[in-house]
């Protein structure tokens, strides 16, 4: 049985953040990030979770909005 405190759970949850949000699929998120010429990554360790993004300053507001959306409203699709 996997313990609830297993670091693999946080790593798996972080990896799924980019897989969907309330109103967008992973493909739509990837296309939006690509359209901005940006990057968006999520990862986790045993005692932390990181969500990071980079983009040109002119797209800063848009990538931060997208990063907040996938962080605060992930859909965790079942597929």
mmCIF file of the N, C-alpha and C atoms, coordinates in Angstrom:
data_MODEL
# 
_entry.id   MODEL 
# 
loop_
_atom_site.group_PDB 
_atom_site.id 
_atom_site.type_symbol 
_atom_site.label_atom_id 
_atom_site.label_alt_id 
_atom_site.label_comp_id 
_atom_site.label_asym_id 
_atom_site.label_entity_id 
_atom_site.label_seq_id 
_atom_site.pdbx_PDB_ins_code 
_atom_site.Cartn_x 
_atom_site.Cartn_y 
_atom_site.Cartn_z 
_atom_site.occupancy 
_atom_site.B_iso_or_equiv 
_atom_site.pdbx_formal_charge 
_atom_site.auth_seq_id 
_atom_site.auth_comp_id 
_atom_site.auth_asym_id 
_atom_site.auth_atom_id 
_atom_site.pdbx_PDB_model_num 
ATOM 1   N N  . UNK A 1 1  ? 0.834   -1.174 0.000   1.00 0.00 ? 1  UNK A N  1 
ATOM 2   C CA . UNK A 1 1  ? 0.000   0.000  0.000   1.00 0.00 ? 1  UNK A CA 1 
ATOM 3   C C  . UNK A 1 1  ? 0.882   1.242  0.000   1.00 0.00 ? 1  UNK A C  1 
ATOM 4   N N  . UNK A 1 2  ? 0.535   2.212  -0.832  1.00 0.00 ? 2  UNK A N  1 
ATOM 5   C CA . UNK A 1 2  ? 1.294   3.456  -0.898  1.00 0.00 ? 2  UNK A CA 1 
ATOM 6   C C  . UNK A 1 2  ? 0.813   4.392  0.199   1.00 0.00 ? 2  UNK A C  1 
ATOM 7   N N  . UNK A 1 3  ? 1.767   4.892  0.955   1.00 0.00 ? 3  UNK A N  1 
ATOM 8   C CA . UNK A 1 3  ? 1.413   5.833  2.017   1.00 0.00 ? 3  UNK A CA 1 
ATOM 9   C C  . UNK A 1 3  ? 1.012   7.166  1.411   1.00 0.00 ? 3  UNK A C  1 
ATOM 10  N N  . UNK A 1 4  ? 0.116   7.884  2.039   1.00 0.00 ? 4  UNK A N  1 
ATOM 11  C CA . UNK A 1 4  ? -0.351  9.181  1.551   1.00 0.00 ? 4  UNK A CA 1 
ATOM 12  C C  . UNK A 1 4  ? 0.754   10.225 1.562   1.00 0.00 ? 4  UNK A C  1 
ATOM 13  N N  . UNK A 1 5  ? 1.807   10.011 2.317   1.00 0.00 ? 5  UNK A N  1 
ATOM 14  C CA . UNK A 1 5  ? 2.893   10.969 2.406   1.00 0.00 ? 5  UNK A CA 1 
ATOM 15  C C  . UNK A 1 5  ? 4.012   10.660 1.416   1.00 0.00 ? 5  UNK A C  1 
ATOM 16  N N  . UNK A 1 6  ? 3.810   9.722  0.536   1.00 0.00 ? 6  UNK A N  1 
ATOM 17  C CA . UNK A 1 6  ? 4.820   9.314  -0.428  1.00 0.00 ? 6  UNK A CA 1 
ATOM 18  C C  . UNK A 1 6  ? 5.136   10.469 -1.390  1.00 0.00 ? 6  UNK A C  1 
ATOM 19  N N  . UNK A 1 7  ? 6.419   10.841 -1.562  1.00 0.00 ? 7  UNK A N  1 
ATOM 20  C CA . UNK A 1 7  ? 6.774   11.937 -2.462  1.00 0.00 ? 7  UNK A CA 1 
ATOM 21  C C  . UNK A 1 7  ? 6.304   11.716 -3.899  1.00 0.00 ? 7  UNK A C  1 
ATOM 22  N N  . UNK A 1 8  ? 6.130   10.479 -4.294  1.00 0.00 ? 8  UNK A N  1 
ATOM 23  C CA . UNK A 1 8  ? 5.676   10.209 -5.664  1.00 0.00 ? 8  UNK A CA 1 
ATOM 24  C C  . UNK A 1 8  ? 4.305   10.810 -5.925  1.00 0.00 ? 8  UNK A C  1 
ATOM 25  N N  . UNK A 1 9  ? 3.464   10.901 -4.906  1.00 0.00 ? 9  UNK A N  1 
ATOM 26  C CA . UNK A 1 9  ? 2.126   11.500 -5.086  1.00 0.00 ? 9  UNK A CA 1 
ATOM 27  C C  . UNK A 1 9  ? 2.243   12.964 -5.473  1.00 0.00 ? 9  UNK A C  1 
ATOM 28  N N  . UNK A 1 10 ? 3.093   13.715 -4.776  1.00 0.00 ? 10 UNK A N  1 
ATOM 29  C CA . UNK A 1 10 ? 3.224   15.142 -5.097  1.00 0.00 ? 10 UNK A CA 1 
ATOM 30  C C  . UNK A 1 10 ? 3.844   15.333 -6.462  1.00 0.00 ? 10 UNK A C  1 
ATOM 31  N N  . UNK A 1 11 ? 4.801   14.488 -6.820  1.00 0.00 ? 11 UNK A N  1 
ATOM 32  C CA . UNK A 1 11 ? 5.419   14.582 -8.139  1.00 0.00 ? 11 UNK A CA 1 
ATOM 33  C C  . UNK A 1 11 ? 4.394   14.278 -9.233  1.00 0.00 ? 11 UNK A C  1 
ATOM 34  N N  . UNK A 1 12 ? 3.569   13.268 -9.005  1.00 0.00 ? 12 UNK A N  1 
ATOM 35  C CA . UNK A 1 12 ? 2.536   12.916 -9.979  1.00 0.00 ? 12 UNK A CA 1 
ATOM 36  C C  . UNK A 1 12 ? 1.509   14.041 -10.118 1.00 0.00 ? 12 UNK A C  1 
ATOM 37  N N  . UNK A 1 13 ? 1.079   14.610 -9.007  1.00 0.00 ? 13 UNK A N  1 
ATOM 38  C CA . UNK A 1 13 ? 0.111   15.703 -9.044  1.00 0.00 ? 13 UNK A CA 1 
ATOM 39  C C  . UNK A 1 13 ? 0.690   16.918 -9.767  1.00 0.00 ? 13 UNK A C  1 
ATOM 40  N N  . UNK A 1 14 ? 1.949   17.230 -9.508  1.00 0.00 ? 14 UNK A N  1 
ATOM 41  C CA . UNK A 1 14 ? 2.577   18.364 -10.184 1.00 0.00 ? 14 UNK A CA 1 
ATOM 42  C C  . UNK A 1 14 ? 2.676   18.113 -11.684 1.00 0.00 ? 14 UNK A C  1 
ATOM 43  N N  . UNK A 1 15 ? 3.012   16.885 -12.060 1.00 0.00 ? 15 UNK A N  1 
ATOM 44  C CA . UNK A 1 15 ? 3.122   16.557 -13.489 1.00 0.00 ? 15 UNK A CA 1 
ATOM 45  C C  . UNK A 1 15 ? 1.784   16.682 -14.196 1.00 0.00 ? 15 UNK A C  1 
ATOM 46  N N  . UNK A 1 16 ? 0.692   16.473 -13.476 1.00 0.00 ? 16 UNK A N  1 
ATOM 47  C CA . UNK A 1 16 ? -0.643  16.554 -14.078 1.00 0.00 ? 16 UNK A CA 1 
ATOM 48  C C  . UNK A 1 16 ? -1.182  17.980 -14.188 1.00 0.00 ? 16 UNK A C  1 
ATOM 49  N N  . UNK A 1 17 ? -0.522  18.951 -13.579 1.00 0.00 ? 17 UNK A N  1 
ATOM 50  C CA . UNK A 1 17 ? -1.028  20.320 -13.630 1.00 0.00 ? 17 UNK A CA 1 
ATOM 51  C C  . UNK A 1 17 ? -1.171  20.835 -15.063 1.00 0.00 ? 17 UNK A C  1 
ATOM 52  N N  . UNK A 1 18 ? -0.249  20.467 -15.940 1.00 0.00 ? 18 UNK A N  1 
ATOM 53  C CA . UNK A 1 18 ? -0.302  20.933 -17.332 1.00 0.00 ? 18 UNK A CA 1 
ATOM 54  C C  . UNK A 1 18 ? -1.237  20.111 -18.199 1.00 0.00 ? 18 UNK A C  1 
ATOM 55  N N  . UNK A 1 19 ? -1.886  19.109 -17.627 1.00 0.00 ? 19 UNK A N  1 
ATOM 56  C CA . UNK A 1 19 ? -2.722  18.201 -18.409 1.00 0.00 ? 19 UNK A CA 1 
ATOM 57  C C  . UNK A 1 19 ? -4.163  18.666 -18.569 1.00 0.00 ? 19 UNK A C  1 
ATOM 58  N N  . UNK A 1 20 ? -4.513  19.763 -17.986 1.00 0.00 ? 20 UNK A N  1 
ATOM 59  C CA . UNK A 1 20 ? -5.856  20.288 -18.168 1.00 0.00 ? 20 UNK A CA 1 
ATOM 60  C C  . UNK A 1 20 ? -6.233  21.255 -17.078 1.00 0.00 ? 20 UNK A C  1 
ATOM 61  N N  . UNK A 1 21 ? -7.139  22.137 -17.417 1.00 0.00 ? 21 UNK A N  1 
ATOM 62  C CA . UNK A 1 21 ? -7.706  23.054 -16.440 1.00 0.00 ? 21 UNK A CA 1 
ATOM 63  C C  . UNK A 1 21 ? -9.197  23.132 -16.723 1.00 0.00 ? 21 UNK A C  1 
ATOM 64  N N  . UNK A 1 22 ? -9.921  23.873 -15.953 1.00 0.00 ? 22 UNK A N  1 
ATOM 65  C CA . UNK A 1 22 ? -11.385 23.893 -16.051 1.00 0.00 ? 22 UNK A CA 1 
ATOM 66  C C  . UNK A 1 22 ? -11.925 23.904 -17.475 1.00 0.00 ? 22 UNK A C  1 
ATOM 67  N N  . UNK A 1 23 ? -11.389 24.727 -18.310 1.00 0.00 ? 23 UNK A N  1 
ATOM 68  C CA . UNK A 1 23 ? -11.962 24.905 -19.645 1.00 0.00 ? 23 UNK A CA 1 
ATOM 69  C C  . UNK A 1 23 ? -10.956 24.699 -20.776 1.00 0.00 ? 23 UNK A C  1 
ATOM 70  N N  . UNK A 1 24 ? -9.872  23.981 -20.520 1.00 0.00 ? 24 UNK A N  1 
ATOM 71  C CA . UNK A 1 24 ? -8.876  23.756 -21.564 1.00 0.00 ? 24 UNK A CA 1 
ATOM 72  C C  . UNK A 1 24 ? -8.193  22.405 -21.369 1.00 0.00 ? 24 UNK A C  1 
ATOM 73  N N  . UNK A 1 25 ? -7.932  21.735 -22.483 1.00 0.00 ? 25 UNK A N  1 
ATOM 74  C CA . UNK A 1 25 ? -7.222  20.455 -22.454 1.00 0.00 ? 25 UNK A CA 1 
ATOM 75  C C  . UNK A 1 25 ? -5.716  20.704 -22.429 1.00 0.00 ? 25 UNK A C  1 
ATOM 76  N N  . UNK A 1 26 ? -4.956  19.635 -22.268 1.00 0.00 ? 26 UNK A N  1 
ATOM 77  C CA . UNK A 1 26 ? -3.498  19.766 -22.276 1.00 0.00 ? 26 UNK A CA 1 
ATOM 78  C C  . UNK A 1 26 ? -3.000  20.292 -23.622 1.00 0.00 ? 26 UNK A C  1 
ATOM 79  N N  . UNK A 1 27 ? -3.642  19.878 -24.713 1.00 0.00 ? 27 UNK A N  1 
ATOM 80  C CA . UNK A 1 27 ? -3.251  20.373 -26.035 1.00 0.00 ? 27 UNK A CA 1 
ATOM 81  C C  . UNK A 1 27 ? -3.521  21.866 -26.155 1.00 0.00 ? 27 UNK A C  1 
ATOM 82  N N  . UNK A 1 28 ? -4.646  22.320 -25.644 1.00 0.00 ? 28 UNK A N  1 
ATOM 83  C CA . UNK A 1 28 ? -4.960  23.750 -25.691 1.00 0.00 ? 28 UNK A CA 1 
ATOM 84  C C  . UNK A 1 28 ? -3.985  24.560 -24.835 1.00 0.00 ? 28 UNK A C  1 
ATOM 85  N N  . UNK A 1 29 ? -3.612  24.022 -23.682 1.00 0.00 ? 29 UNK A N  1 
ATOM 86  C CA . UNK A 1 29 ? -2.630  24.700 -22.832 1.00 0.00 ? 29 UNK A CA 1 
ATOM 87  C C  . UNK A 1 29 ? -1.284  24.776 -23.552 1.00 0.00 ? 29 UNK A C  1 
ATOM 88  N N  . UNK A 1 30 ? -0.846  23.664 -24.134 1.00 0.00 ? 30 UNK A N  1 
ATOM 89  C CA . UNK A 1 30 ? 0.429   23.625 -24.860 1.00 0.00 ? 30 UNK A CA 1 
ATOM 90  C C  . UNK A 1 30 ? 0.425   24.601 -26.026 1.00 0.00 ? 30 UNK A C  1 
ATOM 91  N N  . UNK A 1 31 ? -0.681  24.666 -26.751 1.00 0.00 ? 31 UNK A N  1 
ATOM 92  C CA . UNK A 1 31 ? -0.777  25.599 -27.881 1.00 0.00 ? 31 UNK A CA 1 
ATOM 93  C C  . UNK A 1 31 ? -0.716  27.047 -27.412 1.00 0.00 ? 31 UNK A C  1 
ATOM 94  N N  . UNK A 1 32 ? -1.358  27.343 -26.300 1.00 0.00 ? 32 UNK A N  1 
ATOM 95  C CA . UNK A 1 32 ? -1.333  28.704 -25.765 1.00 0.00 ? 32 UNK A CA 1 
ATOM 96  C C  . UNK A 1 32 ? 0.072   29.095 -25.313 1.00 0.00 ? 32 UNK A C  1 
ATOM 97  N N  . UNK A 1 33 ? 0.758   28.175 -24.635 1.00 0.00 ? 33 UNK A N  1 
ATOM 98  C CA . UNK A 1 33 ? 2.133   28.434 -24.205 1.00 0.00 ? 33 UNK A CA 1 
ATOM 99  C C  . UNK A 1 33 ? 3.031   28.631 -25.427 1.00 0.00 ? 33 UNK A C  1 
ATOM 100 N N  . UNK A 1 34 ? 2.870   27.785 -26.434 1.00 0.00 ? 34 UNK A N  1 
ATOM 101 C CA . UNK A 1 34 ? 3.672   27.899 -27.657 1.00 0.00 ? 34 UNK A CA 1 
ATOM 102 C C  . UNK A 1 34 ? 3.387   29.207 -28.388 1.00 0.00 ? 34 UNK A C  1 
ATOM 103 N N  . UNK A 1 35 ? 2.124   29.605 -28.437 1.00 0.00 ? 35 UNK A N  1 
ATOM 104 C CA . UNK A 1 35 ? 1.747   30.856 -29.109 1.00 0.00 ? 35 UNK A CA 1 
ATOM 105 C C  . UNK A 1 35 ? 2.443   32.049 -28.457 1.00 0.00 ? 35 UNK A C  1 
ATOM 106 N N  . UNK A 1 36 ? 2.627   31.968 -27.155 1.00 0.00 ? 36 UNK A N  1 
ATOM 107 C CA . UNK A 1 36 ? 3.310   33.038 -26.430 1.00 0.00 ? 36 UNK A CA 1 
ATOM 108 C C  . UNK A 1 36 ? 4.832   32.932 -26.533 1.00 0.00 ? 36 UNK A C  1 
ATOM 109 N N  . UNK A 1 37 ? 5.330   31.816 -27.067 1.00 0.00 ? 37 UNK A N  1 
ATOM 110 C CA . UNK A 1 37 ? 6.775   31.591 -27.101 1.00 0.00 ? 37 UNK A CA 1 
ATOM 111 C C  . UNK A 1 37 ? 7.326   31.415 -25.697 1.00 0.00 ? 37 UNK A C  1 
ATOM 112 N N  . UNK A 1 38 ? 6.530   30.812 -24.847 1.00 0.00 ? 38 UNK A N  1 
ATOM 113 C CA . UNK A 1 38 ? 6.857   30.700 -23.426 1.00 0.00 ? 38 UNK A CA 1 
ATOM 114 C C  . UNK A 1 38 ? 7.123   29.251 -23.034 1.00 0.00 ? 38 UNK A C  1 
ATOM 115 N N  . UNK A 1 39 ? 7.456   29.051 -21.776 1.00 0.00 ? 39 UNK A N  1 
ATOM 116 C CA . UNK A 1 39 ? 7.562   27.715 -21.198 1.00 0.00 ? 39 UNK A CA 1 
ATOM 117 C C  . UNK A 1 39 ? 6.744   27.697 -19.916 1.00 0.00 ? 39 UNK A C  1 
ATOM 118 N N  . UNK A 1 40 ? 6.240   26.513 -19.582 1.00 0.00 ? 40 UNK A N  1 
ATOM 119 C CA . UNK A 1 40 ? 5.463   26.331 -18.357 1.00 0.00 ? 40 UNK A CA 1 
ATOM 120 C C  . UNK A 1 40 ? 5.765   24.937 -17.840 1.00 0.00 ? 40 UNK A C  1 
ATOM 121 N N  . UNK A 1 41 ? 6.292   24.846 -16.626 1.00 0.00 ? 41 UNK A N  1 
ATOM 122 C CA . UNK A 1 41 ? 6.694   23.567 -16.051 1.00 0.00 ? 41 UNK A CA 1 
ATOM 123 C C  . UNK A 1 41 ? 6.205   23.463 -14.612 1.00 0.00 ? 41 UNK A C  1 
ATOM 124 N N  . UNK A 1 42 ? 5.951   22.244 -14.184 1.00 0.00 ? 42 UNK A N  1 
ATOM 125 C CA . UNK A 1 42 ? 5.615   21.975 -12.787 1.00 0.00 ? 42 UNK A CA 1 
ATOM 126 C C  . UNK A 1 42 ? 6.387   20.753 -12.331 1.00 0.00 ? 42 UNK A C  1 
ATOM 127 N N  . UNK A 1 43 ? 6.820   20.763 -11.097 1.00 0.00 ? 43 UNK A N  1 
ATOM 128 C CA . UNK A 1 43 ? 7.551   19.636 -10.542 1.00 0.00 ? 43 UNK A CA 1 
ATOM 129 C C  . UNK A 1 43 ? 7.435   19.647 -9.033  1.00 0.00 ? 43 UNK A C  1 
ATOM 130 N N  . UNK A 1 44 ? 7.894   18.592 -8.421  1.00 0.00 ? 44 UNK A N  1 
ATOM 131 C CA . UNK A 1 44 ? 7.804   18.495 -6.965  1.00 0.00 ? 44 UNK A CA 1 
ATOM 132 C C  . UNK A 1 44 ? 8.945   17.659 -6.422  1.00 0.00 ? 44 UNK A C  1 
ATOM 133 N N  . UNK A 1 45 ? 9.255   17.919 -5.192  1.00 0.00 ? 45 UNK A N  1 
ATOM 134 C CA . UNK A 1 45 ? 10.221  17.127 -4.452  1.00 0.00 ? 45 UNK A CA 1 
ATOM 135 C C  . UNK A 1 45 ? 9.543   16.602 -3.203  1.00 0.00 ? 45 UNK A C  1 
ATOM 136 N N  . UNK A 1 46 ? 10.318  16.111 -2.270  1.00 0.00 ? 46 UNK A N  1 
ATOM 137 C CA . UNK A 1 46 ? 9.733   15.526 -1.069  1.00 0.00 ? 46 UNK A CA 1 
ATOM 138 C C  . UNK A 1 46 ? 9.081   16.568 -0.164  1.00 0.00 ? 46 UNK A C  1 
ATOM 139 N N  . UNK A 1 47 ? 9.513   17.822 -0.263  1.00 0.00 ? 47 UNK A N  1 
ATOM 140 C CA . UNK A 1 47 ? 8.948   18.838 0.625   1.00 0.00 ? 47 UNK A CA 1 
ATOM 141 C C  . UNK A 1 47 ? 8.633   20.165 -0.077  1.00 0.00 ? 47 UNK A C  1 
ATOM 142 N N  . UNK A 1 48 ? 8.484   20.137 -1.386  1.00 0.00 ? 48 UNK A N  1 
ATOM 143 C CA . UNK A 1 48 ? 8.148   21.367 -2.106  1.00 0.00 ? 48 UNK A CA 1 
ATOM 144 C C  . UNK A 1 48 ? 7.479   21.042 -3.435  1.00 0.00 ? 48 UNK A C  1 
ATOM 145 N N  . UNK A 1 49 ? 6.769   22.003 -3.965  1.00 0.00 ? 49 UNK A N  1 
ATOM 146 C CA . UNK A 1 49 ? 6.200   21.932 -5.304  1.00 0.00 ? 49 UNK A CA 1 
ATOM 147 C C  . UNK A 1 49 ? 6.571   23.231 -6.006  1.00 0.00 ? 49 UNK A C  1 
ATOM 148 N N  . UNK A 1 50 ? 6.973   23.127 -7.263  1.00 0.00 ? 50 UNK A N  1 
ATOM 149 C CA . UNK A 1 50 ? 7.370   24.291 -8.042  1.00 0.00 ? 50 UNK A CA 1 
ATOM 150 C C  . UNK A 1 50 ? 6.544   24.365 -9.314  1.00 0.00 ? 50 UNK A C  1 
ATOM 151 N N  . UNK A 1 51 ? 6.026   25.540 -9.593  1.00 0.00 ? 51 UNK A N  1 
ATOM 152 C CA . UNK A 1 51 ? 5.395   25.827 -10.877 1.00 0.00 ? 51 UNK A CA 1 
ATOM 153 C C  . UNK A 1 51 ? 6.155   27.026 -11.423 1.00 0.00 ? 51 UNK A C  1 
ATOM 154 N N  . UNK A 1 52 ? 6.732   26.875 -12.609 1.00 0.00 ? 52 UNK A N  1 
ATOM 155 C CA . UNK A 1 52 ? 7.575   27.921 -13.169 1.00 0.00 ? 52 UNK A CA 1 
ATOM 156 C C  . UNK A 1 52 ? 7.183   28.197 -14.610 1.00 0.00 ? 52 UNK A C  1 
ATOM 157 N N  . UNK A 1 53 ? 7.371   29.440 -15.001 1.00 0.00 ? 53 UNK A N  1 
ATOM 158 C CA . UNK A 1 53 ? 7.086   29.848 -16.375 1.00 0.00 ? 53 UNK A CA 1 
ATOM 159 C C  . UNK A 1 53 ? 8.103   30.894 -16.793 1.00 0.00 ? 53 UNK A C  1 
ATOM 160 N N  . UNK A 1 54 ? 8.322   30.975 -18.089 1.00 0.00 ? 54 UNK A N  1 
ATOM 161 C CA . UNK A 1 54 ? 9.158   32.046 -18.619 1.00 0.00 ? 54 UNK A CA 1 
ATOM 162 C C  . UNK A 1 54 ? 8.569   32.512 -19.940 1.00 0.00 ? 54 UNK A C  1 
ATOM 163 N N  . UNK A 1 55 ? 8.684   33.798 -20.187 1.00 0.00 ? 55 UNK A N  1 
ATOM 164 C CA . UNK A 1 55 ? 8.168   34.397 -21.413 1.00 0.00 ? 55 UNK A CA 1 
ATOM 165 C C  . UNK A 1 55 ? 8.806   35.770 -21.576 1.00 0.00 ? 55 UNK A C  1 
ATOM 166 N N  . UNK A 1 56 ? 8.686   36.310 -22.755 1.00 0.00 ? 56 UNK A N  1 
ATOM 167 C CA . UNK A 1 56 ? 9.115   37.685 -22.960 1.00 0.00 ? 56 UNK A CA 1 
ATOM 168 C C  . UNK A 1 56 ? 8.272   38.599 -22.078 1.00 0.00 ? 56 UNK A C  1 
ATOM 169 N N  . UNK A 1 57 ? 8.855   39.719 -21.678 1.00 0.00 ? 57 UNK A N  1 
ATOM 170 C CA . UNK A 1 57 ? 8.165   40.639 -20.774 1.00 0.00 ? 57 UNK A CA 1 
ATOM 171 C C  . UNK A 1 57 ? 6.805   41.077 -21.329 1.00 0.00 ? 57 UNK A C  1 
ATOM 172 N N  . UNK A 1 58 ? 6.709   41.207 -22.635 1.00 0.00 ? 58 UNK A N  1 
ATOM 173 C CA . UNK A 1 58 ? 5.441   41.654 -23.216 1.00 0.00 ? 58 UNK A CA 1 
ATOM 174 C C  . UNK A 1 58 ? 4.312   40.633 -23.032 1.00 0.00 ? 58 UNK A C  1 
ATOM 175 N N  . UNK A 1 59 ? 4.658   39.374 -22.747 1.00 0.00 ? 59 UNK A N  1 
ATOM 176 C CA . UNK A 1 59 ? 3.655   38.338 -22.500 1.00 0.00 ? 59 UNK A CA 1 
ATOM 177 C C  . UNK A 1 59 ? 3.601   37.931 -21.032 1.00 0.00 ? 59 UNK A C  1 
ATOM 178 N N  . UNK A 1 60 ? 4.249   38.705 -20.173 1.00 0.00 ? 60 UNK A N  1 
ATOM 179 C CA . UNK A 1 60 ? 4.321   38.370 -18.756 1.00 0.00 ? 60 UNK A CA 1 
ATOM 180 C C  . UNK A 1 60 ? 2.957   38.204 -18.103 1.00 0.00 ? 60 UNK A C  1 
ATOM 181 N N  . UNK A 1 61 ? 2.056   39.132 -18.354 1.00 0.00 ? 61 UNK A N  1 
ATOM 182 C CA . UNK A 1 61 ? 0.719   39.052 -17.752 1.00 0.00 ? 61 UNK A CA 1 
ATOM 183 C C  . UNK A 1 61 ? -0.020  37.805 -18.213 1.00 0.00 ? 61 UNK A C  1 
ATOM 184 N N  . UNK A 1 62 ? 0.098   37.487 -19.492 1.00 0.00 ? 62 UNK A N  1 
ATOM 185 C CA . UNK A 1 62 ? -0.631  36.340 -20.036 1.00 0.00 ? 62 UNK A CA 1 
ATOM 186 C C  . UNK A 1 62 ? -0.099  35.015 -19.496 1.00 0.00 ? 62 UNK A C  1 
ATOM 187 N N  . UNK A 1 63 ? 1.232   34.861 -19.418 1.00 0.00 ? 63 UNK A N  1 
ATOM 188 C CA . UNK A 1 63 ? 1.776   33.595 -18.929 1.00 0.00 ? 63 UNK A CA 1 
ATOM 189 C C  . UNK A 1 63 ? 1.538   33.455 -17.422 1.00 0.00 ? 63 UNK A C  1 
ATOM 190 N N  . UNK A 1 64 ? 1.561   34.553 -16.680 1.00 0.00 ? 64 UNK A N  1 
ATOM 191 C CA . UNK A 1 64 ? 1.259   34.476 -15.256 1.00 0.00 ? 64 UNK A CA 1 
ATOM 192 C C  . UNK A 1 64 ? -0.199  34.108 -15.022 1.00 0.00 ? 64 UNK A C  1 
ATOM 193 N N  . UNK A 1 65 ? -1.092  34.624 -15.856 1.00 0.00 ? 65 UNK A N  1 
ATOM 194 C CA . UNK A 1 65 ? -2.501  34.267 -15.762 1.00 0.00 ? 65 UNK A CA 1 
ATOM 195 C C  . UNK A 1 65 ? -2.702  32.778 -16.054 1.00 0.00 ? 65 UNK A C  1 
ATOM 196 N N  . UNK A 1 66 ? -2.024  32.281 -17.079 1.00 0.00 ? 66 UNK A N  1 
ATOM 197 C CA . UNK A 1 66 ? -2.111  30.862 -17.421 1.00 0.00 ? 66 UNK A CA 1 
ATOM 198 C C  . UNK A 1 66 ? -1.523  29.997 -16.305 1.00 0.00 ? 66 UNK A C  1 
ATOM 199 N N  . UNK A 1 67 ? -0.384  30.404 -15.759 1.00 0.00 ? 67 UNK A N  1 
ATOM 200 C CA . UNK A 1 67 ? 0.250   29.659 -14.678 1.00 0.00 ? 67 UNK A CA 1 
ATOM 201 C C  . UNK A 1 67 ? -0.674  29.615 -13.461 1.00 0.00 ? 67 UNK A C  1 
ATOM 202 N N  . UNK A 1 68 ? -1.288  30.722 -13.128 1.00 0.00 ? 68 UNK A N  1 
ATOM 203 C CA . UNK A 1 68 ? -2.220  30.746 -11.995 1.00 0.00 ? 68 UNK A CA 1 
ATOM 204 C C  . UNK A 1 68 ? -3.424  29.853 -12.271 1.00 0.00 ? 68 UNK A C  1 
ATOM 205 N N  . UNK A 1 69 ? -3.918  29.858 -13.495 1.00 0.00 ? 69 UNK A N  1 
ATOM 206 C CA . UNK A 1 69 ? -5.091  29.064 -13.841 1.00 0.00 ? 69 UNK A CA 1 
ATOM 207 C C  . UNK A 1 69 ? -4.814  27.564 -13.711 1.00 0.00 ? 69 UNK A C  1 
ATOM 208 N N  . UNK A 1 70 ? -3.689  27.086 -14.241 1.00 0.00 ? 70 UNK A N  1 
ATOM 209 C CA . UNK A 1 70 ? -3.403  25.648 -14.140 1.00 0.00 ? 70 UNK A CA 1 
ATOM 210 C C  . UNK A 1 70 ? -3.068  25.245 -12.703 1.00 0.00 ? 70 UNK A C  1 
ATOM 211 N N  . UNK A 1 71 ? -2.544  26.175 -11.915 1.00 0.00 ? 71 UNK A N  1 
ATOM 212 C CA . UNK A 1 71 ? -2.211  25.876 -10.526 1.00 0.00 ? 71 UNK A CA 1 
ATOM 213 C C  . UNK A 1 71 ? -3.449  25.857 -9.634  1.00 0.00 ? 71 UNK A C  1 
ATOM 214 N N  . UNK A 1 72 ? -4.334  26.822 -9.835  1.00 0.00 ? 72 UNK A N  1 
ATOM 215 C CA . UNK A 1 72 ? -5.498  26.959 -8.954  1.00 0.00 ? 72 UNK A CA 1 
ATOM 216 C C  . UNK A 1 72 ? -6.726  26.185 -9.425  1.00 0.00 ? 72 UNK A C  1 
ATOM 217 N N  . UNK A 1 73 ? -6.795  25.872 -10.734 1.00 0.00 ? 73 UNK A N  1 
ATOM 218 C CA . UNK A 1 73 ? -7.982  25.185 -11.267 1.00 0.00 ? 73 UNK A CA 1 
ATOM 219 C C  . UNK A 1 73 ? -7.627  24.007 -12.179 1.00 0.00 ? 73 UNK A C  1 
ATOM 220 N N  . UNK A 1 74 ? -6.794  23.081 -11.703 1.00 0.00 ? 74 UNK A N  1 
ATOM 221 C CA . UNK A 1 74 ? -6.465  21.921 -12.540 1.00 0.00 ? 74 UNK A CA 1 
ATOM 222 C C  . UNK A 1 74 ? -7.668  21.004 -12.689 1.00 0.00 ? 74 UNK A C  1 
ATOM 223 N N  . UNK A 1 75 ? -7.740  20.304 -13.816 1.00 0.00 ? 75 UNK A N  1 
ATOM 224 C CA . UNK A 1 75 ? -8.881  19.402 -14.014 1.00 0.00 ? 75 UNK A CA 1 
ATOM 225 C C  . UNK A 1 75 ? -8.522  17.949 -13.721 1.00 0.00 ? 75 UNK A C  1 
ATOM 226 N N  . UNK A 1 76 ? -7.243  17.585 -13.722 1.00 0.00 ? 76 UNK A N  1 
ATOM 227 C CA . UNK A 1 76 ? -6.787  16.218 -13.502 1.00 0.00 ? 76 UNK A CA 1 
ATOM 228 C C  . UNK A 1 76 ? -7.641  15.228 -14.301 1.00 0.00 ? 76 UNK A C  1 
ATOM 229 N N  . UNK A 1 77 ? -7.537  15.300 -15.636 1.00 0.00 ? 77 UNK A N  1 
ATOM 230 C CA . UNK A 1 77 ? -8.364  14.428 -16.482 1.00 0.00 ? 77 UNK A CA 1 
ATOM 231 C C  . UNK A 1 77 ? -8.094  12.949 -16.224 1.00 0.00 ? 77 UNK A C  1 
ATOM 232 N N  . UNK A 1 78 ? -9.102  12.136 -16.429 1.00 0.00 ? 78 UNK A N  1 
ATOM 233 C CA . UNK A 1 78 ? -8.990  10.715 -16.131 1.00 0.00 ? 78 UNK A CA 1 
ATOM 234 C C  . UNK A 1 78 ? -8.341  9.892  -17.219 1.00 0.00 ? 78 UNK A C  1 
ATOM 235 N N  . UNK A 1 79 ? -8.053  10.460 -18.363 1.00 0.00 ? 79 UNK A N  1 
ATOM 236 C CA . UNK A 1 79 ? -7.473  9.695  -19.474 1.00 0.00 ? 79 UNK A CA 1 
ATOM 237 C C  . UNK A 1 79 ? -5.980  9.598  -19.351 1.00 0.00 ? 79 UNK A C  1 
# 
